[in-house]
Amino acid sequence: MARTALITGITGQDGSYLAELLLAKGYEVHGIVRHTSSLIANTTRLDDVYQDPHESGRRLFLHKGDVTDAGLLVNLIRDIRPDEIYNLAAQSHVRVSFDLPDYTANVAALGAIRLLEAVRASGIDTRYYQASTSEMFGLTAPPQNEAAPFHPRSPYGTAKLYAHWSTVNYRESYGMFAVSGIAFNHESPRRGETFVTRKITRAVARIAAGIEKKVYLGNLDAVRDWGYAPEYVEAMWRMLQGAEPVDYVIATGRAATVREFAEAAFSHAGLDWRDHVEHDERYERPAEVPVLIGDPTEIERRIGWRAEVHWDELARVMVDADREALRAP
């Protein structure tokens, strides 16, 4: 029989790539989708794998709801009995988390507890993946690895830290196969348009097409370890295939400033970033995280995962995709 997976946050960047990966591996995939008046608009990233509910033999099933509904989670897990659960649901925009701290915590922190408790209450044998984040490190000096201390600097970082330690606690308390992947920034053409990398590459495409002239950014000196999202979901899957539950840092080990990413993106389109990038302090955080650079030694050594796409190639991939999207009818 096909293995079954449940993905929260399936309509997001990571969720959509993970759904594609699991379907390609023969899984039956279930995803939780927040209710809107237009379901199709909410599942755009799943267009390549979406299956009409009336099709026979389909392997992708979407369920309305979200991780703020504990009863829904218990019922879904009891009925689906998934072999694997991937908790990717979150309000994941760091700057926005300062404006929406309560909502961010309700989804990212308490959502994880609700899901973990639903697994425990259902009594099924499943493997659980928690999407942790490099933002938990905050001010910790780089490179950051699995043994580095945490010092989050945003409501998003603190909410994710709660979820991270809750996962550890349920593993140690109840013997659950529950792991956290501490993923550093990972991007793609499916990245939300308000995230800095996609904001830059989308602006490059529009400026090159003569639609816009400027893009406004916050802290240009922030250093980030940017990887490619389709590779990172492969790491998530591999973590649930291990003999023992182990937490890993998922990163490339290479980093750049926002300024360097912008320079690479604009130059790929034959533009000088200095002619088009303006600073706007409204996009800066109340508490900045200066440098995040992951040390992927353990995940490379123990399960053989290694990032192949680094930030400079990523910038080119995203610019090309955004320019192609503008040319599409």
Secondary structure as the mmCIF struct_conf table of DSSP 4:
data_model
#
loop_
_struct_conf.conf_type_id
_struct_conf.id
_struct_conf.beg_label_comp_id
_struct_conf.beg_label_asym_id
_struct_conf.beg_label_seq_id
_struct_conf.end_label_comp_id
_struct_conf.end_label_asym_id
_struct_conf.end_label_seq_id
STRN STRN1 THR A 4 THR A 8
TURN_TY1_P TURN_TY1_P1 GLY A 9 THR A 11
BEND BEND1 GLY A 12 GLY A 12
HELX_RH_AL_P HELX_RH_AL_P1 GLN A 13 ALA A 24
TURN_TY1_P TURN_TY1_P2 LYS A 25 GLY A 26
STRN STRN2 GLU A 28 VAL A 33
BEND BEND2 SER A 37 SER A 37
HELX_RH_AL_P HELX_RH_AL_P2 LEU A 39 ASN A 42
TURN_TY1_P TURN_TY1_P3 THR A 43 THR A 43
HELX_RH_3T_P HELX_RH_3T_P1 THR A 44 LEU A 46
TURN_TY1_P TURN_TY1_P4 ASP A 47 VAL A 49
TURN_TY1_P TURN_TY1_P5 PRO A 53 HIS A 54
TURN_TY1_P TURN_TY1_P6 SER A 56 GLY A 57
STRN STRN3 LEU A 60 LYS A 64
TURN_TY1_P TURN_TY1_P7 VAL A 67 THR A 68
HELX_RH_AL_P HELX_RH_AL_P3 ALA A 70 ILE A 80
BEND BEND3 ASP A 83 ASP A 83
STRN STRN4 GLU A 84 ASN A 87
HELX_RH_AL_P HELX_RH_AL_P4 VAL A 94 ASP A 99
HELX_RH_AL_P HELX_RH_AL_P5 PRO A 101 ALA A 108
TURN_TY1_P TURN_TY1_P8 ALA A 109 ALA A 109
HELX_RH_AL_P HELX_RH_AL_P6 LEU A 110 SER A 122
TURN_TY1_P TURN_TY1_P9 GLY A 123 GLY A 123
STRN STRN5 ARG A 127 THR A 133
HELX_RH_3T_P HELX_RH_3T_P2 SER A 134 MET A 136
TURN_TY1_P TURN_TY1_P10 PHE A 137 LEU A 139
BEND BEND4 THR A 140 THR A 140
HELX_LH_PP_P HELX_LH_PP_P1 ALA A 141 ALA A 141
BEND BEND5 PRO A 142 PRO A 143
STRN STRN6 GLN A 144 GLN A 144
TURN_TY1_P TURN_TY1_P11 GLU A 146 ALA A 147
BEND BEND6 ALA A 148 ALA A 148
HELX_LH_PP_P HELX_LH_PP_P2 PRO A 149 PHE A 150
BEND BEND7 SER A 154 SER A 154
HELX_RH_AL_P HELX_RH_AL_P7 PRO A 155 TYR A 174
STRN STRN7 PHE A 177 ALA A 183
HELX_LH_PP_P HELX_LH_PP_P3 PHE A 184 ASN A 185
STRN STRN8 HIS A 186 GLU A 187
TURN_TY1_P TURN_TY1_P12 PRO A 189 ARG A 190
BEND BEND8 ARG A 191 ARG A 191
TURN_TY1_P TURN_TY1_P13 GLU A 193 THR A 194
BEND BEND9 PHE A 195 PHE A 195
HELX_RH_AL_P HELX_RH_AL_P8 VAL A 196 ALA A 208
TURN_TY1_P TURN_TY1_P14 ALA A 209 GLY A 210
BEND BEND10 ILE A 211 ILE A 211
BEND BEND11 LYS A 213 LYS A 213
STRN STRN9 VAL A 215 LEU A 217
BEND BEND12 GLY A 218 GLY A 218
TURN_TY1_P TURN_TY1_P15 LEU A 220 ASP A 221
STRN STRN10 VAL A 223 ARG A 224
STRN STRN11 GLY A 227 TYR A 228
HELX_RH_AL_P HELX_RH_AL_P9 ALA A 229 MET A 239
TURN_TY1_P TURN_TY1_P16 LEU A 240 GLN A 241
BEND BEND13 GLY A 242 GLU A 244
STRN STRN12 TYR A 248 ILE A 250
BEND BEND14 GLY A 253 GLY A 253
STRN STRN13 ALA A 256 THR A 257
HELX_RH_AL_P HELX_RH_AL_P10 VAL A 258 HIS A 268
TURN_TY1_P TURN_TY1_P17 ALA A 269 GLY A 270
HELX_RH_3T_P HELX_RH_3T_P3 TRP A 273 ASP A 275
TURN_TY1_P TURN_TY1_P18 HIS A 276 HIS A 276
STRN STRN14 VAL A 277 HIS A 279
HELX_RH_3T_P HELX_RH_3T_P4 GLU A 281 TYR A 283
BEND BEND15 GLU A 284 GLU A 284
BEND BEND16 PRO A 286 ALA A 287
STRN STRN15 VAL A 291 LEU A 292
STRN STRN16 GLY A 294 GLY A 294
HELX_RH_AL_P HELX_RH_AL_P11 THR A 297 ILE A 303
HELX_RH_AL_P HELX_RH_AL_P12 TRP A 311 ARG A 327
#
